[in-house]
Amino acid sequence: MQLVSHTFLIQPCEFLWRFVLKPWRCIVFRVKNYN
């Protein structure tokens, strides 16, 4: 658990990219195709 927490703290950008930016881009892409 210690190692996982350490990695998470060191790479917050990676976390944001995987769980925030990618889904957001997907949503924007769908909205653009819908309109």
Phi, psi and omega per residue, in radians:
M1 nan -0.663 -3.132
Q2 -1.045 -0.794 -3.115
L3 -1.123 -0.712 -3.135
V4 -1.098 -0.779 3.135
S5 -1.096 -0.720 -3.135
H6 -1.080 -0.785 -3.136
T7 -1.124 -0.711 -3.135
F8 -1.093 -0.714 -3.129
L9 -1.211 -0.588 -3.100
I10 -1.322 -0.561 -3.062
Q11 -2.096 1.086 3.094
P12 -1.233 -0.516 3.134
C13 -1.144 -0.685 3.120
E14 -1.096 -0.735 3.118
F15 -1.085 -0.809 -3.140
L16 -1.079 -0.745 -3.106
W17 -1.074 -0.758 -3.057
R18 -1.294 -0.668 -2.970
F19 -1.875 -0.108 -3.137
V20 -2.138 -1.006 -3.033
L21 -1.188 -0.744 -3.120
K22 -1.104 -0.866 3.104
P23 -1.089 -0.634 3.140
W24 -1.128 -0.744 3.100
R25 -1.075 -0.668 3.125
C26 -1.092 -0.766 -3.131
I27 -1.119 -0.798 -3.140
V28 -1.065 -0.723 3.138
F29 -1.072 -0.735 3.140
R30 -1.160 -0.716 -3.137
V31 -1.110 -0.725 3.141
K32 -1.131 -0.679 3.121
N33 -1.218 -0.573 -3.107
Y34 -1.196 -0.710 -3.095
N35 -1.390 nan nan
